[in-house]
Amino acid sequence: NSPEAVAQAVKTRFALWYGQWFLDKTEGTPWIQSVLGKQKPETYNLAIRKRILETRGVKSILSFNTTVNTTTRRVQFFAEIDTIYGTTTVTSEA
């Protein structure tokens, strides 16, 4: 058990798209509903922050930043999180 293990759990949770788990259709990251497409930054930032905070072992988000690349149409997320084991960082791209 380490901060990096919690960061990996966050990334694993990002990999599950909303509605794709047959046991719970309400579980998953709302990529289509809240992140991809012409979403406002407030909308996708809230969705990603919520997903991070709901991960077991995460106590809080210490810093959070997003970068939009209009050429590639990608959004990069960076978060420094405080876990029950210490602090670590998480990065992801959508």
N, C-alpha and C positions, 0 to 999 in steps of 0.2 A: 504494500500500500504506500503510495507516494503521490505528490502533486501531479506528476506526469501521468499516472494512472487515471486520475480524475479528468485531466485534459483529454486523454484518449476516450474516456466515456462521453465527454461532450462531443467530440468529433464523431463518435459512433452514433450518437443521437441525431446529429446533423444528417447522417447518411440515410436515416429512415424518413421517407417522405410522408407527409400527412395523408392518412387514409389508406396506406398500403399494408398495414399489418392486419391480417385477417382476424386476429383475436380482439383487436381494439381499433376500430376505424377512426377514433378520435385522437389517436396517438400519432406523433410524427412532427417533423419540421414543416411548417406551412410555406414551402418554397413557391408553389404555384399561387396560392391564395394571398400571400403577403410579401413575397420577396421579388420574384422574377416578374418581368414585364415593366410596365410604367407605374411602379409603386413609388410613393413618397418616401424619402429617407426616414421620416418619423415612423412610418408603418413597418418597414423592414427592420429598422433598428430595434423597435419594440419586440417584434417577433423573435429575433435572434437573441436578444437579452433575456427574454422570458425562457427560451429553450435552455440557455446556459444556466440560469438560476434554478430551473427545475431539475437539474442533474444532481443525482445523489453525490454528496461530498463537497458540493460547491456552497461556500458560505456567503460570498458576495463577489461583485464585479468591482475591481479597483479602478480599472480604466477600460474604455471601450472606444473603438474608432472604426470607421468604415471609409473605404476609398472606392470611388466609382471610376472605372475606365470606360469612357464613352466609345472608344475605338473598338475594344473587344466586347463591350457590353457586359462586363463582369463587375461584380461587387466583391471586394475583399474585406473581411472582418478580422479585427485584431482585438483580443480581450486579455487583460491581465486579471486573473481570478485568484481569490483567496479560498483555499480549500481547507478541509479539516486536517490536512497534512502539511500545509504551507502554501506559498504562492507559486504560480506558474503562468504561462501564457498559452493562448489558444489562437490559432489562425485558421481561417477557412475562406473558401471562395465559391461564389455562386454565379 
